[in-house]
Amino acid sequence: MSYYPIEKKFVIAVASSALFDLTESDSVFNMYGEDKYRKYQDKNIDKPFDKGVAFPFIKRLLSLNNALPDILPIEVILMSKNSPETGLRAMRSIKYYGLNISRACFTSGKPNFQYLPAFNATLFLSANNNDVQEALNRGLAAGRVLNKQYIEDNENDKELRIAFDFDGVLADDSSEKFLQETGGNLEEYQAHEKEFAENPLPKGPIFNLLNKISQYQKIEKKKIEGNKSYQRILKTAIVTARNAPAHERVISTLKNWNIDVDEAFFLGGIDKSRILSILKPHIFFDDQLGNLDNLYKTPAVHIPFGIANKSN
């Protein structure tokens, strides 16, 4: 059996605040301070944390290791601002839920995003906006998990569905900048995107996530060719406010990147929740909070990047 070195693995760094629901623990810390927080965690050391918003995504991503046992390509790193002592409860919770996570980083209240390159992390997920913003400012891929409550997951559904907005997420925000420079004139924007339809957009803050996923989708397709009974795990979708003719630039950009997605929705201003409630992704990435506010049953991740977040 061969194993990928960490340099070749698909690594996700997840904060304990994204993987678990820490609402109660945080309230103890905020109300009573560090000493009582330490005692509280020690008293509850064997009581597993409730599942957090990113839990289904992480669990399903790790299932790729079962599908690809010859390379075990997925690695998840727990990132925590707890001390090693108080972080022990998180590690025991990981064991309780049967998650194959063995590596962790505990920094005793200090930031930890600076260690992401050491772990070769493709993405950092956290509920802490400051940590996410600092990571993005350093050119690292990061997103803030919203909807702190765990969203019930169908255990009988083995598929992992990942949905992305396009501009400011997979691609950069240059088209969004042009729209704002015109004062929001959609006719000028559409004409501009039609003119540059064959010009691929530069890569955005979490391009590498889709790129990695796409590579494993290609591996899955080969497995299906050799084994018709193999059940696909990965499904990707783009859900964007673009519509015709601006949609062509999305397609030409994906073609330039040599990436295929399973589904794409060009909504032209239709509320994204109407699509996402049917698609039921296990995680959805968008750079605009306005698109995420009403996604009560969709695990949502805000990418605070680019001009859309200039005032945030």
Summary of the structure (lengths in Angstrom):
residues: 312
radius of gyration: 20.0
end to end distance: 48.0
largest distance: 63.6
contacts: 982
relative contact order: 0.14
helix: 40%
strand: 18%
